[in-house]
């Protein structure tokens, strides 16, 4: 189950670590999400619950938080896909009630799946009774565990008394054994010293042999270097091929001799090292014998005998080390011979020196390649520098004072001259009259001409213009609630929008053409069903009724998801009349989508937006074709503070 941690501070509720909107899964999913409430001191001691509204103005469902602050998201919170769902947190206790601001959340959409919905969430009283029963059961369990712990403690006390008596008897026996062990320990220490002396001598011989082996290995390395030089010279100069081959042959012979000598020296050094290890083992064994002697008198006698045997082993190891020393001397002589052979190889390689000119040319080519790489690195550094500059510009805007104005036109008198913090253009659609089958009324949308022009000015002549391409217009449906834009007259709209700060066009309105033949109405009793099927899921007003406008009727529209995803009207004997009307004049239907469709703007559109700046202190923004505008701008702190001071002074004066 996914847990979303929410902090409560005074009247605010925020999701920890979330930058966007909280998402509680897909509609009709349940048992998969829960909230963990962490509250501040203002909420201390309050009984807390959370009320979920899946869509605006529904009845909502309330869930009590348990003693750990956990709230399971109820099935009713995700009954349908929604972008306007809210959670409200409440705390109540002894005449105090604290209610948080709404915390928005979303429920994602999906296609139809088989199966029934979940059962309803129990009432608040039922939830409270369940929590009380759980607390009572927990108290009973705690009591039983405490009684069991008490009985266990009593039994442990009795066992401890018995152990104390046995311990006294064991101490007497141990003291007797200790006396005998001390005698044996003295004999073992004598053997240990003898073994340590043998180990020291063997270690010295092994060190000498290792040094000689390293010298032999160095000779082999020098020979290998000579061989490599000879090979490169042979490849670079055909004229000195014979000399290079001779050098290579000599180098290979020297390498073979040196490798053999190094191998012999290493083998003999290994033998010496093994002898040293054997001596060290004798020393360790003697130490172990001394320790064992301290435990019991009987073991002490055995340890003394073992120590004597270990001393003899150390003597044998010393003899082996002497043999290893002699072998190392022989290895040293072999290494000297290898060194002489390597010197001969070096002389032969010198003969090929003239052929190295071609290698120098190759080096020049490599240098040119390195130069090209350096140029690429310089270009990369410049790109990183530009990225740092962009990052610095964003960081400067982190803590700016942002103002917002919505409508058309919009204006502000406290702007700071800076790039815009946000700009959104909203669509709308209007009709001049009431549409009927025998008197259709066209739908006119913002941007139907192919573009919308947005202008920024200072009100005194200075002006900037942004032209947005709108090949399909920016339609919008007037609604009483649930709109994504409210104009300057208070009218709400579900409409397409261009969010320039996010760099996307958001489609919220879907269009259908009705020609009366290929796309037409089919009468089925009191239902007139549109034949176009499989269209995107609509946003519901209530039941199956949806937000819609059309050119040929003002009747309410409905959306059916069970038999093919289509639109329909509830009216008898109307299909033929509408079809005939649409044959004469193409009919159009606009309806609101349940899930908006986002399309990324072009780089040119985004660049044109980023080039816009506000005028200080007065900026006026206006869009053509009646489109709506939302301006977010950087406020001048000095002007904002002055306005606040004037407002405070005005209140004080009254």
Residue pairs with C-beta under 8 A, 6 or more apart in sequence:
1 31
1 32
1 33
1 34
2 25
2 32
2 33
2 34
3 34
3 35
3 36
3 70
4 15
4 18
4 22
4 24
4 33
4 34
4 35
4 36
5 15
5 16
5 17
5 35
5 36
5 38
6 13
6 14
6 15
6 16
6 35
6 36
6 37
6 38
6 89
6 103
7 13
7 14
7 16
7 38
7 39
7 40
8 37
8 38
8 39
8 40
8 42
8 43
8 48
8 89
8 100
9 40
9 42
10 40
10 42
11 98
11 99
11 100
11 101
12 100
12 101
13 87
13 89
13 100
13 101
13 103
14 103
15 22
15 103
16 38
21 104
21 105
21 106
22 87
22 103
22 104
22 105
22 106
23 105
23 106
23 107
23 108
24 33
24 73
24 77
24 78
24 85
24 105
24 106
24 107
25 32
25 33
25 78
25 107
25 108
26 78
26 81
26 107
26 108
26 109
26 110
27 78
27 79
27 80
27 81
27 82
27 107
27 108
27 109
27 110
28 75
28 78
28 79
28 80
28 113
28 117
28 118
29 78
30 73
30 74
30 75
30 78
30 118
31 72
31 75
31 118
32 73
33 72
33 73
34 70
34 71
34 72
34 73
35 50
35 70
35 71
35 73
35 87
36 68
36 69
36 70
36 71
37 48
37 50
37 65
37 69
37 70
37 71
37 89
38 69
39 46
39 48
39 69
39 91
42 98
43 91
43 98
45 93
46 91
46 92
46 93
46 96
46 98
47 64
47 91
47 92
47 93
48 64
48 65
48 69
48 89
48 90
48 91
49 62
49 63
49 64
49 65
49 71
49 89
49 90
49 124
50 62
50 63
50 65
50 71
50 87
50 88
50 89
50 90
51 60
51 61
51 62
51 87
51 88
51 90
52 60
52 61
52 62
52 63
52 73
52 74
52 76
52 77
52 85
52 86
52 87
53 60
53 85
53 86
53 87
53 88
54 76
54 77
54 78
54 79
54 80
54 82
54 85
54 107
55 80
55 82
55 84
55 85
55 482
56 84
56 86
56 481
56 482
57 481
61 74
61 76
61 77
61 121
62 124
63 71
63 72
63 73
63 74
63 121
63 127
64 71
64 124
64 127
64 128
64 131
65 71
66 131
67 131
67 135
74 121
75 117
75 118
75 119
75 120
75 121
76 120
76 121
77 85
77 87
77 107
78 107
79 117
80 107
80 540
81 107
81 108
81 109
81 110
81 537
81 594
81 595
82 106
82 107
83 106
83 596
84 104
84 482
85 104
85 105
85 106
85 107
86 102
86 103
86 104
86 105
87 102
87 103
87 105
88 99
88 100
88 101
88 102
88 103
89 99
89 100
89 103
90 97
90 98
90 99
90 100
91 97
91 98
92 98
108 595
109 537
109 594
109 595
112 561
112 562
122 130
176 297
177 295
177 296
177 297
178 294
179 297
180 296
180 297
180 300
181 293
181 294
181 295
181 296
181 297
181 299
181 300
182 294
183 300
184 293
184 297
184 300
184 301
184 303
184 304
185 290
185 293
185 294
185 300
187 304
187 307
188 286
188 289
188 290
188 293
188 303
188 304
188 307
189 290
190 307
191 286
191 289
191 304
191 307
191 308
191 310
191 311
192 283
192 286
192 287
192 289
192 290
192 307
194 311
194 314
195 279
195 282
195 283
195 285
195 286
195 310
195 311
195 313
195 314
196 283
197 314
198 279
198 282
198 314
198 315
198 317
198 318
199 276
199 279
199 280
199 282
199 283
199 314
199 317
201 318
201 321
202 272
202 275
202 276
202 278
202 279
202 317
202 318
202 320
202 321
203 276
203 279
205 272
205 275
205 276
205 321
205 322
205 324
205 325
205 328
206 269
206 272
206 273
206 275
206 276
206 321
206 324
208 325
208 328
209 265
209 268
209 269
209 272
209 273
209 324
209 325
209 327
209 328
209 331
210 269
210 273
212 265
212 269
212 328
212 329
212 331
212 332
212 335
213 262
213 265
213 266
213 269
213 328
213 331
215 332
215 335
216 258
216 261
216 262
216 265
216 331
216 332
216 334
216 335
216 338
217 262
219 258
219 261
219 262
219 335
219 338
219 339
219 342
220 255
220 258
220 259
220 261
220 262
220 338
222 339
222 342
223 251
223 254
223 255
223 258
223 338
223 341
223 342
223 345
224 251
224 255
226 247
226 251
226 254
226 342
226 345
226 346
226 349
227 248
227 251
227 252
227 255
227 345
229 247
229 349
229 352
230 244
230 247
230 248
230 251
230 345
230 348
230 349
230 352
231 244
231 248
232 359
233 240
233 244
233 247
233 349
233 352
233 353
233 355
233 356
233 359
234 240
234 241
234 244
234 245
234 247
234 248
234 352
234 355
236 355
236 356
236 357
236 358
236 359
236 362
237 244
237 352
237 354
237 355
237 356
237 357
237 358
239 354
239 355
240 351
240 352
240 354
240 355
243 348
243 351
243 352
244 349
244 351
244 352
244 355
246 348
246 351
247 345
247 348
247 349
247 351
247 352
250 341
250 344
250 345
250 348
251 342
251 345
251 348
251 349
253 341
254 338
254 341
254 342
254 344
254 345
257 334
257 337
257 338
257 341
258 335
258 338
258 341
258 342
260 334
261 331
261 334
261 335
261 337
261 338
262 335
262 338
264 327
264 330
264 331
264 334
265 328
265 331
265 332
265 334
265 335
268 324
268 327
268 328
268 330
268 331
269 324
269 328
269 331
271 320
271 323
271 324
271 327
272 320
272 321
272 324
272 325
272 327
272 328
274 320
275 317
275 320
275 321
275 324
276 317
276 321
278 313
278 316
278 317
278 320
279 313
279 314
279 317
279 318
279 321
281 313
282 310
282 311
282 313
282 314
282 317
283 310
283 314
285 306
285 307
285 310
286 307
286 310
286 311
289 303
289 304
289 306
289 307
289 310
290 303
290 307
292 299
292 300
292 302
292 303
293 299
293 300
293 303
293 304
294 300
397 421
397 634
400 416
400 418
400 421
400 634
400 635
401 634
401 635
401 637
401 640
402 421
402 632
402 633
402 634
402 635
403 412
403 414
403 415
403 632
403 633
403 634
403 635
404 422
404 630
404 631
404 632
404 633
405 411
405 412
405 621
405 630
405 631
405 633
406 485
406 486
406 488
406 628
406 629
406 630
406 631
407 487
407 488
407 628
407 629
408 487
408 488
408 622
408 623
408 626
408 627
408 628
408 629
409 620
409 621
409 622
409 623
409 629
410 620
410 621
410 622
410 629
410 630
410 631
411 459
411 618
411 619
411 620
411 621
412 614
412 617
412 618
412 619
412 631
412 633
412 635
413 617
413 618
413 639
414 617
414 635
414 636
414 639
414 640
414 643
415 614
415 615
415 616
415 617
415 618
415 619
415 633
415 634
415 635
415 636
416 614
416 616
416 617
416 633
416 634
416 635
416 636
416 637
417 613
417 614
417 615
417 616
418 613
418 614
418 633
418 634
419 610
419 612
419 613
420 500
420 501
420 609
420 612
420 613
420 614
420 631
420 632
420 633
421 501
421 632
421 633
421 634
422 500
422 501
422 630
422 631
422 632
423 454
423 466
423 500
423 501
423 609
423 612
423 621
423 629
423 630
423 631
423 632
424 497
424 498
424 499
424 500
424 501
424 629
424 630
425 452
425 454
425 468
425 474
425 497
425 498
425 500
425 623
425 627
425 628
425 629
426 474
426 476
426 484
426 485
426 493
426 495
426 496
426 497
426 627
426 628
426 629
426 630
427 445
427 446
427 447
427 473
427 474
427 475
427 476
427 493
427 495
427 496
427 497
427 509
427 627
427 628
428 445
428 446
428 474
428 475
428 476
428 478
428 487
428 493
428 495
428 626
428 627
428 628
429 443
429 444
429 445
429 446
429 475
429 476
429 477
429 495
429 509
429 549
429 590
430 443
430 444
430 626
431 441
431 442
431 443
431 444
431 549
431 551
432 441
432 442
432 444
433 439
433 441
434 441
434 554
435 441
435 550
435 551
435 552
435 553
435 554
436 552
436 553
436 554
437 552
437 553
437 574
437 577
437 578
437 580
437 581
438 577
438 581
440 551
440 552
440 581
440 585
440 587
441 551
442 551
443 475
443 549
443 550
443 551
443 588
443 590
445 473
445 474
445 475
445 476
446 452
446 470
446 473
446 474
446 475
446 476
446 623
446 624
446 625
446 626
446 627
447 468
447 470
447 473
447 474
447 625
447 627
448 470
448 473
448 625
449 625
450 469
450 470
450 471
451 467
451 468
451 469
451 470
452 467
452 468
452 470
452 474
452 623
452 624
452 625
452 627
453 465
453 466
453 467
453 468
453 623
453 624
454 465
454 466
454 467
454 468
454 621
454 622
454 623
454 624
454 629
455 463
455 464
455 465
455 466
455 621
455 622
456 463
456 464
456 465
456 466
456 612
456 614
456 615
456 619
456 620
456 621
457 463
457 464
457 615
457 619
457 620
458 615
458 618
458 619
458 620
459 618
459 620
460 618
462 615
464 611
464 612
464 613
466 608
466 609
466 612
467 608
468 498
468 605
469 605
472 511
473 496
474 495
474 496
474 497
474 498
474 627
475 495
475 496
475 509
475 511
475 590
476 485
476 493
476 494
476 495
476 496
476 509
477 493
477 494
477 495
477 509
477 547
477 548
477 549
477 590
477 591
477 592
478 491
478 492
478 493
478 549
479 492
479 493
479 494
479 547
479 592
480 492
481 492
482 492
482 494
482 539
482 547
483 492
483 493
483 494
483 495
484 493
484 494
484 495
484 497
484 508
485 492
485 493
485 495
485 497
485 628
485 630
486 492
486 493
487 493
487 628
493 628
494 508
494 509
494 539
494 547
494 592
495 508
495 509
495 628
496 505
496 506
496 507
496 508
496 509
497 505
497 506
497 508
498 504
498 505
498 506
498 601
499 505
499 506
500 601
500 605
500 606
500 609
501 609
501 632
503 600
503 601
503 606
504 598
504 599
504 600
504 601
505 598
505 599
505 601
506 596
506 597
506 598
507 593
507 596
507 597
507 598
507 599
508 592
508 593
508 596
509 590
509 591
509 592
509 593
510 535
510 536
510 538
510 590
510 591
510 592
510 593
511 588
511 589
511 590
512 519
512 530
512 532
512 535
512 567
512 588
512 589
512 591
513 519
513 586
513 587
513 588
514 520
514 521
514 530
514 532
514 552
514 578
514 582
514 586
514 587
514 588
514 589
515 582
515 583
515 586
515 587
516 578
516 579
516 580
516 581
516 582
516 583
516 587
517 579
517 583
519 530
519 531
519 532
520 530
520 531
520 575
520 579
520 582
521 528
521 529
521 530
521 531
521 569
521 574
521 575
521 576
521 578
521 579
522 528
522 529
522 530
522 531
522 575
523 529
523 572
523 573
523 574
523 575
523 576
525 572
526 570
526 571
526 572
527 568
527 569
527 570
528 568
528 569
528 570
528 571
528 574
528 575
528 578
529 560
529 566
529 567
529 568
530 566
530 567
530 568
530 589
531 566
532 566
532 567
533 564
533 565
533 566
534 564
534 565
535 565
535 566
535 567
536 565
536 593
536 594
536 595
536 597
537 559
537 561
537 565
537 593
537 594
537 595
538 546
538 547
538 548
538 559
538 567
538 591
538 592
538 593
538 594
539 546
539 547
539 591
539 592
539 593
539 594
540 546
540 559
540 594
541 547
543 558
544 558
544 559
544 560
545 556
545 557
545 558
546 557
546 558
546 559
546 567
546 591
546 592
547 591
547 592
548 556
548 557
548 567
548 589
548 590
548 591
548 592
549 589
549 590
550 557
550 587
550 588
550 589
550 590
551 585
551 587
551 588
551 589
552 578
552 581
552 582
552 587
553 569
553 574
553 578
555 569
555 570
555 571
556 569
556 570
557 567
557 568
557 569
557 589
557 591
558 567
558 568
558 569
558 570
559 565
559 566
559 567
559 568
559 591
560 566
560 567
560 568
567 589
567 591
578 587
581 587
614 633
614 634
616 636
617 636
617 639
619 631
619 633
621 629
621 631
622 629
623 629
